[in-house]
Amino acid sequence: MIDDFPTGESCFIDANILGYASVEVRPFTASCRSFLARVAAGEVFAFTSANAVADALFKPMMTEISVGFVPPGARPLAFVQHHPEVIRQLRHYPKAVEGLARLPLRLLSLD
């Protein structure tokens, strides 16, 4: 379990942990936030990939667009493709980007 991850160990963090820390998904969000706090404190050494970061940031973006901009019955991705200007109006998404940028994650290449 993520709550039991040993101090001082290294691990790869996938998009789910990063994404669930940004978007409330019970019961996962609390554990993911707690784990990332341990990463930020240097208790756990973490690695990730550009793909995982991109996937993780896509979740809070689409969630915010879904809740605040998409008319009933419309699909969020299709909506933002036709209305890219809404991205500049997002408030939560930039905070998710900033929070992720502050984490001491080592970015691994996938070559």
C-alpha positions in Angstrom: 0.0 0.0 0.0 1.2 3.5 -0.7 0.9 4.5 2.9 3.3 1.8 3.9 6.1 2.7 1.4 9.4 2.6 3.3 11.3 5.8 4.1 14.5 6.2 2.1 13.4 4.0 -0.8 13.1 5.0 -4.4 10.1 4.5 -6.6 8.5 5.4 -10.0 5.4 7.5 -9.6 2.8 7.0 -12.3 0.1 9.4 -13.6 -2.6 8.0 -11.2 -0.8 9.1 -8.0 0.0 12.5 -9.5 -3.5 12.9 -10.9 -5.4 11.7 -7.8 -3.4 14.2 -5.7 -4.8 17.0 -7.9 -8.4 15.9 -8.4 -10.5 14.6 -5.6 -11.1 10.9 -6.1 -12.1 9.1 -3.0 -10.6 7.1 -1.4 -7.3 7.7 -3.3 -6.7 11.4 -3.0 -5.7 11.5 0.7 -3.2 8.7 0.4 -1.7 10.2 -2.8 -1.3 13.7 -1.2 0.2 12.2 1.9 2.7 10.2 -0.2 3.7 13.2 -2.3 4.2 15.2 0.9 6.7 12.5 1.9 8.4 12.9 -1.5 8.5 16.7 -1.0 10.0 16.2 2.4 12.7 14.0 1.0 11.6 10.8 2.8 11.0 9.0 -0.5 13.0 9.5 -3.7 10.7 9.6 -6.7 11.0 9.2 -10.4 8.5 9.7 -13.1 8.3 10.2 -16.9 7.1 13.0 -19.2 4.2 10.8 -20.2 3.1 10.3 -16.6 3.3 14.1 -16.0 1.3 14.9 -19.1 -1.4 12.3 -18.3 -1.5 13.6 -14.7 -2.0 17.2 -15.7 -4.6 16.3 -18.3 -6.9 15.0 -15.5 -7.3 18.3 -13.5 -7.5 20.3 -16.8 -10.4 18.2 -18.1 -12.1 18.1 -14.7 -12.1 21.9 -14.4 -13.2 22.3 -18.0 -16.0 19.8 -17.4 -17.3 21.5 -14.3 -16.9 25.1 -15.3 -17.3 25.4 -19.0 -18.8 22.4 -20.8 -22.6 22.6 -21.6 -24.7 19.6 -20.6 -24.3 16.7 -23.0 -21.1 18.0 -24.5 -17.8 16.1 -24.3 -15.0 18.1 -22.5 -12.2 17.2 -24.9 -14.2 18.1 -28.0 -15.4 21.3 -26.3 -11.8 22.5 -25.5 -10.7 21.6 -29.0 -13.3 24.0 -30.4 -12.8 26.6 -27.6 -9.1 26.5 -26.7 -9.4 30.0 -25.1 -11.0 28.4 -22.0 -7.6 27.1 -21.0 -6.5 30.7 -20.1 -9.5 31.0 -17.8 -8.7 27.9 -15.7 -7.9 28.6 -12.0 -7.2 25.1 -10.5 -5.2 23.7 -13.4 -2.3 26.2 -13.1 -2.1 25.4 -9.3 -1.8 21.7 -10.2 1.1 22.5 -12.6 2.8 24.6 -10.0 2.4 22.0 -7.3 3.9 19.3 -9.5 6.8 21.5 -10.5 7.7 22.0 -6.8 8.1 18.3 -6.2 11.6 16.9 -6.3 10.9 14.4 -9.0 13.6 13.0 -11.3 12.2 12.9 -14.8 13.3 9.7 -16.6 13.6 9.4 -20.3 11.8 6.6 -22.0 14.5 5.7 -24.5 
